[in-house]
Amino acid sequence: DNFVGLIGNMLLLDQRTNNVLENKIFTEKQEALLKSSIFIDDVLKSSTKWEVEEINKRTEYLADIAYNKIFKI
């Protein structure tokens, strides 16, 4: 399965930061993001690996926020 397109596997970054991080392993990306001023959510902060389970967890987390807080009418 390809999880690249799932929202849980995405993060809004500027082009420069994305280029710097794109070929690094997850823990290196996570460390750099934690040191930066870029907001990262609790799922990204607390994960020790980045595989299907974590991506699905973050997808559900972001979908819940979108449905219940951002787009709630």
N, C-alpha and C positions, 0 to 999 in steps of 0.2 A: 504494500500500500504506500501511496505517496502522500505524506502529511505536510509537504512544503506549503501548499496553498491554504491550509487551515489557519484561521485567525489566531489560534493559540500559539502558532509558530511564527507570528509576525510581531514586529515592534517598530514603531515610527521612529526613524533615525534620519539625521541629515546624511547627505551623500558621503561626506568625508568620513564620518564615524562608521557608516556602513562599510565603506571600502576598507577601513582599518580592521574591522572585526570579522569580515566575511569568511576568511579562511582559518580562523582560530577555532580551537575546540571550545565546547560549551563553558567549561570552568574558566578559561581565559577571558571569554566574552563577558561572563557574569562578573568576574573580578573587575574588569575595566568599567563595566556599567555601574557597579556599586561605588566606584571611586569617582564617577562622573556626576554631573548635575542632571542627568537624564532620569526621569521617573521610571522606575520599574516596580511592578506589582509584587505582592507577597508570594505568588507562585514562583515567579522567576527568582526572587530573593532566596527562597527556602529550598529550591531544587538542588540536588547534588549531581544530577545527570539530566540529560535532555533527550528522552526517547518517547515512544508512542504514548505511554501512560501519562507522562508529564504534559505533553502537547494536548492530549484530550482533556486533562484536568484544567489546563489554562483556557482551552476553548470554551468549556462549560462555564468557567469562572467569568470570562469576558462576556459571554452570551447572557448570563444572569444579570450582570451589571447593565448591559445594554437594554435588556428587556424591562428590568424592574426599576432602573434609576434614570437612565438617559432618555429612553423613548416612552416612558410611562406617561400616560395622559390622564 
